[in-house]
């Protein structure tokens, strides 16, 4: 169960009645895997984990596992209040997920010892491999990550959503210094491609791609360019697609999810809107997004000499 390539974080489709649209989710996941995803992370941040109840979550994980059909690993999100996180972990295991992405506890900011205890108690709920997600209120020390890597067998990775490169470098060095365990680090910042060159400088090559959920052609072209040393294409995509996309994303809180879902609709997949407290993009922002998608697709096929 090794993660590689571009990691796909599918959205969670809702129908006109606001309910989960499983056939659309199945198509979304199957098409993403067929396009070349290296792993599926379902019911995570982009999949509006925060807006799903346990019954819906169970159906999302089951649908993603079935649609993936064993071709790549399927990780499911878990997090929030401790009882909820444990229940979701058990449900993911029962539905055949290959692992968990453990997101932060709900609202509160706890000390490092409390975060470590939270991880231990959630991981004890199932035998699934767990990737710990550092973001928001969940900020780990190097010693804490090393302790989890050594003492909790099913903690197998660390996803960084802070972008504090000094801290991340110290975490990597500390973990590598205490264990030879196959422990995965990856870039989990929103619109991660913008920071991929910086993370690669630390030896962190794996990253999540929100863009893959609505424009896998752009996401895969960037991945091919950055891993193949095509610096010219990397810079064109960063400058002319990813940078303006990030600027649009930052214009409204929650757009890191809302724009992805809107992008999927623009590309012809009827995934519906987002649930509160998120809001769907305004008409002018939708037009900007359409333009950016067109521009990004053009960049993946354009002859740089013309």
N, C-alpha and C positions, 0 to 999 in steps of 0.2 A: 504494500500500500504506500507507494512513494508518489509524492506530489511533484509535478513537473509542468513546464510550459505556462500557459496563461490560465489563471484560476477564474472560474465563472461563478458569479454571484447572481442567480436569477431573481427577477422580481416575483412578487406574489400577485397573480392576477385576481381581480374581483369583477364580478358581473354587474350588469345594470342595477340589480337588486342589492348590491353591496356584498353579496356572499362570495365565498371562494369559488373560482372558476377552474376546476381541476383539469378539464380537457385542454384549456389554454396553457396551463402550467406544464402539462405533459408535453405539449408541442414545443413550448419554449425551451424546456430542458433538453428534449431530444434533438432539436435543431442546434442548440449550443454545443452539445457533445459531438454531433456530426460535423460541426464547423471546425472542431479541433481543440476544445477545452481540455485542459490537463487535470481538472478536478471540478466538482460541483459543490458549492457551498450554499445550501438551501435554507430558507427561513433565517437568514442572518440580517445584517443591517439593511442592505439593499432590498431584501425580501420582507421588510417591515415586521421583523420578529416582535418588535414592541407592541404591535397591534393585533397579534394573533392570540386566541385562547388555546387551551391545550388540545381541544378536539380539532380545531382548524390546523394547528401545528402538526398534529399526528397525520392528518390527511396530506399536508404539504410534503412532509418527509416521505410518506409512503409513495406518493405520486412521483417525486423526484427519483427515488430509488428504482421504481419500476421503469421509468422513462430512460434512466441511465443504463439499465440492464447490465451492470457490472463492467462497463467499458472503462470507466474511470472511477476513482473514489468519490463518495458522497459524504460530505460533512454537513451536519445540521447545527444551527445556532442554539445556544442555551445561555441563560443569564437571568438577571433581575433578582427578585427576592429568592433567598436560599431554597425555600420549599418549592417554588416554581421552577427554579433551575434544576433541582433534583428530579422533579416530575418530568420535565422536558427531556432530561438526559435518559431517563428510563424509557420514555416513549420513543426517542430516536433509536435506541438500541433494539427495541421491540419491532420497529418498522424496517430494520435492516441497514441503517446508516453505518458507514465505515468509521466515523469519528465525530467529534464535537468541536465547534468553535465556541469557547467559553468567553462570553462578553461580560462587561462589568456588572457588579451588583447594582440594584436600583437606588438611585438618588444619593445615597449617603456616601461620605468620604471616610474610609476607615484607615487605620494605620496598617503598615506593611504586614504585621502579624495577623491582622484580621483578614487581609486579602489572601494570605497564604492559607489560612484556615478555610476560607470560602472555597478556594480551589480544591483543597483536600476533600471537603465534604461533598462537593458536586461530583468530583471524579470517583468518589466511592459509590455513587449511585449506579454506576454501570462499569463494564469492562472496556468501554470504547476508548480509543486513543483521544487525547484532548490537546487542542492547541489553545493556549491562553492568549487572550486579546488585551493588549495594553492600550488603553485610550480613556479619555474622560477622567473619571474618578479612580480608575484602576491604574495606578502608577507603581511599578515594581522596582525594587532595588536589585542590583546585580546579585547580592547574596541570596535574596529571596528566590530569584529565578533559578539560580544554581541549586538551591536546596530542593526546590520542586523537581528539577530535572533529575536529581540524584535519588531522591527518596520516594517519588511517586512514579511508579513504572509507566502508567498510562498518560503522563504528561510528556508529549512528544514534540512540542513546538511552541513557538512564541511569535505572535503577530504584533508588529509595532504600529500603532496608530497615533503616536505622539510626534514623531519626527525630531526627537531630541537625539541628535547623532552622537553626542558625547556620552549620554547615558546608554544608548544602545550599544556603542562600541565596548563600553565597560561590561555590559551584560554578556555580550558575545564572548569576550575574552575570559570572563569569570567562568561561564558555563563550559567553554572549551577546556579550561584549565582543570576542571574537576571531574569531567566525565568524557569518555569516548563514545557515549551513546549517540545514536543517529537522531540528532535533535535539529529540527528545522526552524529557521528564522525566515520571516518574510515581511515585506513592506505592505502595511495595511492602511496607509493614508488614503483619504478620499482622492479619486482621480490619480491613482498611484503612479501612472506613467510619468507625471511631471517630475517626480523625485526618483525615478528609477536610476538615472546615472549616479546620483549621490549615494543611494543604497548599495549599488554595485561596487562603489568604492570601499564599502565596508565588507564586501564579500557576500552581501545579501542579494541574491539574484531573483528569488521568487517574489511574486507580487500578485495582488488581487486586481482585477480589471473590471471596473463598473462599466466601462465603454463596451466591453465584450457583450454585455446584455442587450445592447441595441445596435451595435455596429461591429460585429466580430471581424469584419474585413479590415477595419482601421486598427483594432486592437492587435490582431495577428501580424499585420504589416509592421507595426511598431515593434512588436516582440522579435520578429525576424530581423529587423534592422538593428536593434540594440544588441542582439546576441550574435549577429553576423558582422558587426563592425561597420555598418553603413551609417556613418556619422552624419552625412549630408541629409539622408532621409529622416533620421532621428531628429535633427534640428528643425527640419521643415515641419514635421508633425508636431513637435513641441511648440514651435512658434506660432504656427498658423491654425492649429486645431486645439491642442490641449490647453495652451495658455488662455485663449479666449473662452474655452469651455469652463475652465476653473474660475475665471472672472465672472462668468454668468452664474456659476454654481454659488459663488460667495455673495451674490447680490441679495439672496433671500435665504433665511435659515431653513434647513430641510431640503434644499434643492439638490443636495448630494444624492437623495433618493428620488425626489419628484422628477428631476430632469431625466433620470435613467428610465423611469416608467414612461414618461412622455416620449422619449426617444424610441422606445419599443413600439408605441402606438404610431409614431410617424413612419416607422419601417413596416407597418402593416399588421402588427400583432395586437389584438384588442384586449389589452391587459387591464383596462379600466383605470380609474384614478387612485390616488392615495387616500388612506384613512387619516382622520384627525389624530394628532395635532398638525400633521403635514398638510400642505396645500398644493394643488396642482399649479403648474406655471401659468402666468398670465399670457394673453394672446400675443403680446409683443415679444415676450421671452420665448414663446413657442416658435415664432418666426425666426428669431435669432438662432435657436437650436436647429431648426430645419436647414438654415444656411450653413451652420457649422458642420452638420452631418454631410451635406453635399460637398462642402469644401474638403472635409477629411477624406471622403471616398475618392475625390478627384486626386488628392495627394498620393493615394496609394497606387494609382494607375498612371499618373502623369510622367512624361519623359522629362527629367530634370534639365535636359539640354535645350528644351523648347521654351 
